[in-house]
Amino acid sequence: MSDTEEEAEETEPAVPLGDGPEIEGEPLARVASRLTWPAQKSDAIAQEGETTIRTPQGPRDLASVLEASDVPLFQSRSEFVEAVEAVIGSGPVAVE
């Protein structure tokens, strides 16, 4: 294998990305990465509440999702994600 072929393999994505429809909202993982732990529900709403997240039913504001949760304090990122997914569900994101 030549150096050019090796460089091409390193720069090309493993999976080709298509020109699909635009998906509204941010992935939950990206929003969770911006918070610090532990986090009170009220602090998460104050910091990221206006953020629109992607859900299987379509985009939703994080504040409305968190208000539907009965967890007052998230000890970790995984606890936060579990609480949000308990409200929104998990699965493929609606694209249209």
URDAZI-V329964 format. One record per backbone hydrogen bond with DSSP energy under -0.5 kcal/mol. NH is the residue of the N-H (numbers start at 1). CO is the residue of the C=O. E is the energy in kcal/mol with one decimal. If there is no record, write none. Layout:
nh:NH co:CO e:E
nh:NH co:CO e:E
//
This chain:
nh:6 co:2 e:-2.1
nh:7 co:3 e:-2.3
nh:8 co:4 e:-2.2
nh:9 co:5 e:-2.1
nh:10 co:6 e:-1.6
nh:11 co:7 e:-1.5
nh:12 co:8 e:-1.7
nh:20 co:18 e:-0.8
nh:24 co:22 e:-0.6
nh:26 co:52 e:-2.7
nh:30 co:27 e:-0.5
nh:31 co:27 e:-1.6
nh:32 co:28 e:-2.7
nh:33 co:29 e:-1.6
nh:34 co:30 e:-0.6
nh:34 co:31 e:-1.2
nh:35 co:32 e:-0.9
nh:38 co:74 e:-0.7
nh:39 co:74 e:-2.6
nh:41 co:72 e:-2.8
nh:44 co:40 e:-2.3
nh:45 co:41 e:-2.3
nh:46 co:42 e:-2.2
nh:47 co:43 e:-2.4
nh:48 co:44 e:-2.9
nh:49 co:45 e:-2.0
nh:51 co:48 e:-1.9
nh:53 co:51 e:-0.5
nh:53 co:60 e:-3.3
nh:54 co:26 e:-2.2
nh:58 co:55 e:-1.5
nh:60 co:53 e:-2.1
nh:62 co:51 e:-2.8
nh:63 co:49 e:-2.1
nh:65 co:61 e:-1.4
nh:66 co:62 e:-2.9
nh:67 co:63 e:-2.3
nh:68 co:64 e:-0.9
nh:68 co:65 e:-0.5
nh:69 co:66 e:-1.2
nh:72 co:70 e:-0.7
nh:74 co:39 e:-3.2
nh:75 co:73 e:-0.7
nh:80 co:76 e:-2.0
nh:81 co:77 e:-2.6
nh:82 co:78 e:-2.4
nh:83 co:79 e:-2.2
nh:84 co:80 e:-2.4
nh:85 co:81 e:-2.8
nh:86 co:82 e:-1.7
nh:87 co:83 e:-0.8
nh:87 co:84 e:-0.9
nh:88 co:84 e:-2.7
nh:89 co:85 e:-2.4
nh:94 co:55 e:-1.3
//
